[in-house]
């Protein structure tokens, strides 16, 4: 096998970081969108986000059973109903790799590890501060710092309201460093009729910022009067 043919088949994933802010349905929608688009995913779930995930979905995310737990999470709708997606079948997680949040020797901690970029969904204010200040206190923050220093795309879907002055300064720092600051702010022009539509809108905007194609929401086409019968089929 020659070097060129090997490089063409090299796995180059998106790193998805999930911090402790409320909004785990946003993360699930982004992950489903990436997988539907045929993208590889490296997943980092922070310790604090596991408490949020348990509170919002009832799912305990365990390192030793992450595939089962991730499958249950991705099948659950934003309204908390299990088996909303995939018809009750487990999603294909073949090209998903999970890294423990405390593993600072993991692949995404190094700039030589090939990735397309990183999406932090949702991003807590503590996570925003850690990345803006370069603290690298866990793998999520370290991977984000590496993404910035390597000039790769970084999308930060901050989920907090109201925002105080210090957080706003941190967000400006991230913007100046080249990150896309994307507040988890759903829009209603797409004709949302279900909480899932609102989660999918935010997820779709995250994927838009990353340049990943999707069909998560109905795009604005310059005509008034959104579709009232639902923005998409499930």
C-alpha positions in Angstrom: 0.0 0.0 0.0 1.4 3.4 -0.9 1.4 6.5 1.3 -1.1 8.3 -0.9 -3.8 5.6 -0.9 -3.4 5.3 2.9 -3.9 9.0 3.4 -7.1 9.0 1.3 -8.6 6.5 3.7 -7.5 8.3 6.9 -10.3 8.9 9.4 -10.8 12.6 10.0 -13.6 13.1 12.6 -15.4 16.1 14.1 -14.8 16.4 17.8 -18.1 16.9 19.7 -17.7 18.2 23.2 -20.7 18.2 25.6 -20.3 20.4 28.6 -22.5 20.7 31.7 -25.0 23.3 30.5 -28.6 22.5 30.1 -29.3 21.5 26.5 -28.4 17.8 26.0 -31.2 17.5 23.3 -29.1 20.0 21.2 -26.1 17.8 21.5 -28.1 14.7 20.5 -29.5 16.5 17.4 -26.0 17.6 16.4 -24.7 14.0 16.8 -27.6 12.6 14.8 -27.0 15.2 12.1 -23.3 14.4 11.8 -23.9 10.6 11.6 -26.7 11.1 9.0 -24.2 13.1 6.9 -21.7 10.2 7.1 -19.3 12.1 9.3 -16.9 10.5 11.8 -17.3 11.7 15.4 -14.9 11.8 18.4 -17.1 12.4 21.5 -16.0 14.0 24.7 -18.7 14.1 27.5 -17.6 16.2 30.5 -18.1 15.0 34.0 -20.6 17.8 34.8 -22.6 17.1 31.6 -23.3 13.6 32.8 -25.3 15.0 35.7 -27.2 17.2 33.3 -27.8 14.3 30.9 -29.1 12.2 33.8 -31.4 15.0 34.9 -32.7 15.8 31.5 -33.1 12.3 30.0 -32.7 9.8 32.9 -29.7 8.3 31.1 -26.5 7.6 33.0 -23.6 8.0 30.7 -20.9 5.4 31.7 -17.5 5.1 30.1 -17.6 1.3 30.3 -21.0 1.2 28.5 -20.8 4.3 26.4 -22.1 2.8 23.2 -25.3 1.5 24.9 -25.8 4.8 26.7 -25.1 6.9 23.6 -27.5 4.8 21.6 -30.3 5.3 24.1 -29.6 9.0 24.2 -29.7 9.5 20.4 -32.9 7.5 20.2 -34.6 9.8 22.7 -36.6 12.9 21.6 -36.2 16.3 23.0 -39.5 15.8 24.9 -37.8 12.9 26.8 -39.7 10.1 25.0 -37.5 7.0 24.3 -37.2 5.5 20.9 -38.4 8.6 19.1 -35.7 8.1 16.4 -34.4 5.1 14.5 -37.7 3.3 15.0 -36.5 1.8 18.2 -33.4 0.4 16.5 -29.9 1.2 17.9 -28.2 3.9 15.7 -25.0 2.9 13.8 -22.2 4.1 16.0 -19.4 2.3 14.0 -17.6 5.5 13.3 -18.0 7.1 16.7 -15.1 7.1 19.2 -15.5 8.1 22.8 -12.7 9.7 24.8 -12.9 10.1 28.6 -13.0 13.7 29.8 -10.0 13.1 32.1 -7.9 11.5 29.4 -5.4 14.3 28.6 -3.4 11.8 26.5 -6.3 11.2 24.1 -6.0 11.8 20.4 -7.8 15.2 20.3 -5.4 16.6 22.9 -2.7 16.8 20.2 -2.5 19.0 17.2 -1.0 16.2 15.2 -4.2 14.2 15.6 -6.3 14.8 12.4 -9.7 16.3 13.0 -12.0 18.5 10.9 -12.8 20.8 13.8 -14.7 20.8 17.1 -18.3 21.6 18.1 -19.1 22.3 21.7 -22.8 21.7 22.3 -24.0 22.9 24.7 -21.3 25.2 26.1 -21.6 26.3 29.7 -20.2 29.6 30.8 -17.5 27.7 32.8 -16.5 25.9 29.6 -16.5 29.2 27.7 -14.2 30.7 30.4 -11.9 27.7 30.4 -11.4 27.7 26.7 -11.1 31.5 26.5 -8.4 31.5 29.2 -6.6 28.4 27.9 -7.0 26.5 31.1 -7.2 23.0 29.6 -8.5 21.6 32.8 -10.0 18.6 31.1 -10.0 17.0 27.6 -12.9 19.1 26.4 -11.1 22.3 27.1 -7.7 21.0 25.9 -9.3 19.8 22.6 -10.9 23.2 22.1 -7.5 25.0 22.7 -5.8 22.6 20.2 -8.6 23.4 17.7 -7.9 27.1 18.0 -4.1 26.9 17.9 -4.3 24.7 14.8 -6.7 27.2 13.1 -9.4 24.6 12.7 -13.2 25.4 12.9 -14.5 25.7 16.5 -18.2 26.3 17.1 -19.2 27.2 20.6 -23.0 26.8 21.2 -23.2 28.8 24.5 -26.4 28.0 26.5 -26.9 30.5 29.3 -29.1 33.5 30.0 -28.6 36.3 31.0 -25.0 36.7 30.2 -22.8 38.7 32.5 -20.0 41.0 31.5 -17.2 38.6 32.2 -18.8 35.9 30.0 -19.4 38.4 27.2 -15.7 39.3 27.4 -14.8 35.6 27.2 -17.1 35.2 24.1 -15.4 38.1 22.4 -12.0 36.5 23.1 -13.2 33.3 21.5 -14.6 35.3 18.5 -11.3 37.1 18.1 -9.4 33.7 18.3 -11.4 32.5 15.3 -14.2 30.5 17.0 -17.9 30.8 15.9 -19.9 31.9 18.9 -23.4 30.4 18.4 -26.0 31.0 21.1 -28.4 28.2 21.5 -31.3 30.5 20.4 -34.1 28.7 18.5 -36.0 30.6 15.8 -39.7 30.2 15.0 -40.0 31.1 11.3 -39.4 27.5 10.3 -42.9 26.6 11.5 -41.9 24.7 14.6 -44.7 22.6 16.0 -42.8 20.4 18.5 -40.0 20.9 21.0 -37.8 18.7 18.7 -38.1 21.2 15.9 -36.6 23.9 18.2 -33.7 21.7 19.2 -33.1 20.7 15.6 -33.0 24.4 14.5 -30.2 25.1 16.9 -28.4 21.9 15.9 -28.9 22.8 12.2 -27.3 26.2 12.7 -24.3 24.5 14.4 -23.9 22.2 11.4 -24.3 25.2 9.1 -21.4 26.9 10.9 -19.3 23.7 10.4 -20.3 23.3 6.7 -22.0 20.0 7.3 -25.1 19.4 5.1 -28.3 18.5 6.8 -32.1 18.8 6.6 -32.9 19.6 10.2 -35.0 22.7 9.6 -36.8 24.6 6.8 -34.6 27.4 5.5 -35.8 30.9 5.0 -36.6 31.6 1.4 -37.8 35.2 1.5 -41.5 34.4 1.7 -43.7 35.2 4.7 -45.9 32.5 6.2 -44.1 29.4 7.6 -45.4 25.9 7.0 -47.8 25.3 9.9 -48.1 21.6 9.4 -44.7 20.9 10.8 -41.2 21.7 9.6 -40.1 18.2 8.8 -41.1 14.6 8.8 -39.9 12.2 11.5 
